[in-house]
Amino acid sequence: GLAKKDWFGKSDPVLTVFKSMPGGEWLQVYKSEVHHNTLSCDFTPFDISLQTLCAGDLDRNMRFDVSDWEMASLPEPIGHYEVSVRKLVDDFNGGSTAV
């Protein structure tokens, strides 16, 4: 389950996906719906084209951030995962980079 981040309740997790940019900054390419008051959620599957995600560069990194959504302040980080597009595709396809 997810970490409890809210003082009187559970977390309100939201998933945000970023792609790395040449200058080292991160650009948001996807943000999920908020799952209110839960420590266990299944995010809705989504599609992002390879063009949007990495412009054909499978070695470009992407980052998945899970945060606790807050109405009156910045989201509080719960966790993140950084991986290259190639590694993600390889793991999903059982070791083959066929896209």
C-alpha positions as protocol buffer text, in pm:
chain_id: "A"
residue {
  index: 1
  type: GLY
  ca { x: 0 y: 0 z: 0 }
}
residue {
  index: 2
  type: LEU
  ca { x: 90 y: 365 z: -17 }
}
residue {
  index: 3
  type: ALA
  ca { x: 219 y: 581 z: 266 }
}
residue {
  index: 4
  type: LYS
  ca { x: -41 y: 763 z: 476 }
}
residue {
  index: 5
  type: LYS
  ca { x: 27 y: 1132 z: 409 }
}
residue {
  index: 6
  type: ASP
  ca { x: -286 y: 1310 z: 529 }
}
residue {
  index: 7
  type: TRP
  ca { x: -314 y: 1398 z: 898 }
}
residue {
  index: 8
  type: PHE
  ca { x: -676 y: 1286 z: 946 }
}
residue {
  index: 9
  type: GLY
  ca { x: -718 y: 1044 z: 658 }
}
residue {
  index: 10
  type: LYS
  ca { x: -533 y: 843 z: 403 }
}
residue {
  index: 11
  type: SER
  ca { x: -350 y: 962 z: 92 }
}
residue {
  index: 12
  type: ASP
  ca { x: -499 y: 1115 z: -223 }
}
residue {
  index: 13
  type: PRO
  ca { x: -253 y: 964 z: -475 }
}
residue {
  index: 14
  type: VAL
  ca { x: -196 y: 1103 z: -823 }
}
residue {
  index: 15
  type: LEU
  ca { x: 47 y: 968 z: -1085 }
}
residue {
  index: 16
  type: THR
  ca { x: 251 y: 1209 z: -1299 }
}
residue {
  index: 17
  type: VAL
  ca { x: 479 y: 1097 z: -1585 }
}
residue {
  index: 18
  type: PHE
  ca { x: 769 y: 1310 z: -1707 }
}
residue {
  index: 19
  type: LYS
  ca { x: 1019 y: 1279 z: -1991 }
}
residue {
  index: 20
  type: SER
  ca { x: 1376 y: 1400 z: -1966 }
}
residue {
  index: 21
  type: MET
  ca { x: 1479 y: 1693 z: -2180 }
}
residue {
  index: 22
  type: PRO
  ca { x: 1822 y: 1764 z: -2332 }
}
residue {
  index: 23
  type: GLY
  ca { x: 1903 y: 2039 z: -2076 }
}
residue {
  index: 24
  type: GLY
  ca { x: 1839 y: 1805 z: -1781 }
}
residue {
  index: 25
  type: GLU
  ca { x: 1492 y: 1936 z: -1696 }
}
residue {
  index: 26
  type: TRP
  ca { x: 1177 y: 1723 z: -1684 }
}
residue {
  index: 27
  type: LEU
  ca { x: 863 y: 1783 z: -1894 }
}
residue {
  index: 28
  type: GLN
  ca { x: 525 y: 1651 z: -1777 }
}
residue {
  index: 29
  type: VAL
  ca { x: 359 y: 1429 z: -2039 }
}
residue {
  index: 30
  type: TYR
  ca { x: 77 y: 1273 z: -1833 }
}
residue {
  index: 31
  type: LYS
  ca { x: -114 y: 1325 z: -1509 }
}
residue {
  index: 32
  type: SER
  ca { x: -371 y: 1078 z: -1375 }
}
residue {
  index: 33
  type: GLU
  ca { x: -693 y: 1136 z: -1193 }
}
residue {
  index: 34
  type: VAL
  ca { x: -671 y: 1176 z: -815 }
}
residue {
  index: 35
  type: HIS
  ca { x: -775 y: 875 z: -605 }
}
residue {
  index: 36
  type: HIS
  ca { x: -920 y: 1028 z: -289 }
}
residue {
  index: 37
  type: ASN
  ca { x: -870 y: 888 z: 61 }
}
residue {
  index: 38
  type: THR
  ca { x: -697 y: 557 z: -15 }
}
residue {
  index: 39
  type: LEU
  ca { x: -374 y: 371 z: 53 }
}
residue {
  index: 40
  type: SER
  ca { x: -431 y: 122 z: -228 }
}
residue {
  index: 41
  type: CYS
  ca { x: -529 y: 227 z: -579 }
}
residue {
  index: 42
  type: ASP
  ca { x: -512 y: 108 z: -937 }
}
residue {
  index: 43
  type: PHE
  ca { x: -437 y: 389 z: -1178 }
}
residue {
  index: 44
  type: THR
  ca { x: -633 y: 378 z: -1503 }
}
residue {
  index: 45
  type: PRO
  ca { x: -423 y: 246 z: -1794 }
}
residue {
  index: 46
  type: PHE
  ca { x: -314 y: 517 z: -2037 }
}
residue {
  index: 47
  type: ASP
  ca { x: -131 y: 551 z: -2368 }
}
residue {
  index: 48
  type: ILE
  ca { x: 153 y: 788 z: -2455 }
}
residue {
  index: 49
  type: SER
  ca { x: 302 y: 775 z: -2803 }
}
residue {
  index: 50
  type: LEU
  ca { x: 675 y: 709 z: -2836 }
}
residue {
  index: 51
  type: GLN
  ca { x: 699 y: 1037 z: -3026 }
}
residue {
  index: 52
  type: THR
  ca { x: 560 y: 1227 z: -2728 }
}
residue {
  index: 53
  type: LEU
  ca { x: 758 y: 1026 z: -2475 }
}
residue {
  index: 54
  type: CYS
  ca { x: 1102 y: 1012 z: -2633 }
}
residue {
  index: 55
  type: ALA
  ca { x: 1093 y: 1131 z: -2998 }
}
residue {
  index: 56
  type: GLY
  ca { x: 1230 y: 790 z: -3100 }
}
residue {
  index: 57
  type: ASP
  ca { x: 1523 y: 796 z: -2853 }
}
residue {
  index: 58
  type: LEU
  ca { x: 1462 y: 476 z: -2655 }
}
residue {
  index: 59
  type: ASP
  ca { x: 1754 y: 557 z: -2423 }
}
residue {
  index: 60
  type: ARG
  ca { x: 1583 y: 877 z: -2300 }
}
residue {
  index: 61
  type: ASN
  ca { x: 1478 y: 859 z: -1936 }
}
residue {
  index: 62
  type: MET
  ca { x: 1128 y: 899 z: -1805 }
}
residue {
  index: 63
  type: ARG
  ca { x: 1010 y: 942 z: -1448 }
}
residue {
  index: 64
  type: PHE
  ca { x: 696 y: 825 z: -1270 }
}
residue {
  index: 65
  type: ASP
  ca { x: 603 y: 1030 z: -962 }
}
residue {
  index: 66
  type: VAL
  ca { x: 331 y: 933 z: -716 }
}
residue {
  index: 67
  type: SER
  ca { x: 227 y: 1221 z: -493 }
}
residue {
  index: 68
  type: ASP
  ca { x: -37 y: 1294 z: -234 }
}
residue {
  index: 69
  type: TRP
  ca { x: -264 y: 1556 z: -393 }
}
residue {
  index: 70
  type: GLU
  ca { x: -334 y: 1857 z: -174 }
}
residue {
  index: 71
  type: MET
  ca { x: -609 y: 2110 z: -245 }
}
residue {
  index: 72
  type: ALA
  ca { x: -440 y: 2405 z: -73 }
}
residue {
  index: 73
  type: SER
  ca { x: -69 y: 2334 z: -127 }
}
residue {
  index: 74
  type: LEU
  ca { x: 186 y: 2157 z: -344 }
}
residue {
  index: 75
  type: PRO
  ca { x: 154 y: 1778 z: -373 }
}
residue {
  index: 76
  type: GLU
  ca { x: 354 y: 1580 z: -116 }
}
residue {
  index: 77
  type: PRO
  ca { x: 585 y: 1318 z: -274 }
}
residue {
  index: 78
  type: ILE
  ca { x: 509 y: 953 z: -197 }
}
residue {
  index: 79
  type: GLY
  ca { x: 761 y: 792 z: -433 }
}
residue {
  index: 80
  type: HIS
  ca { x: 914 y: 796 z: -780 }
}
residue {
  index: 81
  type: TYR
  ca { x: 1074 y: 566 z: -1037 }
}
residue {
  index: 82
  type: GLU
  ca { x: 1316 y: 670 z: -1311 }
}
residue {
  index: 83
  type: VAL
  ca { x: 1383 y: 439 z: -1607 }
}
residue {
  index: 84
  type: SER
  ca { x: 1485 y: 457 z: -1973 }
}
residue {
  index: 85
  type: VAL
  ca { x: 1213 y: 398 z: -2229 }
}
residue {
  index: 86
  type: ARG
  ca { x: 1418 y: 102 z: -2363 }
}
residue {
  index: 87
  type: LYS
  ca { x: 1435 y: -65 z: -2019 }
}
residue {
  index: 88
  type: LEU
  ca { x: 1063 y: -15 z: -1961 }
}
residue {
  index: 89
  type: VAL
  ca { x: 975 y: -162 z: -2303 }
}
residue {
  index: 90
  type: ASP
  ca { x: 1223 y: -451 z: -2256 }
}
residue {
  index: 91
  type: ASP
  ca { x: 1076 y: -539 z: -1916 }
}
residue {
  index: 92
  type: PHE
  ca { x: 720 y: -517 z: -2049 }
}
residue {
  index: 93
  type: ASN
  ca { x: 804 y: -738 z: -2352 }
}
residue {
  index: 94
  type: GLY
  ca { x: 1001 y: -995 z: -2153 }
}
residue {
  index: 95
  type: GLY
  ca { x: 1345 y: -876 z: -2270 }
}
residue {
  index: 96
  type: SER
  ca { x: 1271 y: -771 z: -2629 }
}
residue {
  index: 97
  type: THR
  ca { x: 1278 y: -406 z: -2742 }
}
residue {
  index: 98
  type: ALA
  ca { x: 1017 y: -465 z: -3011 }
}
residue {
  index: 99
  type: VAL
  ca { x: 789 y: -158 z: -3015 }
}
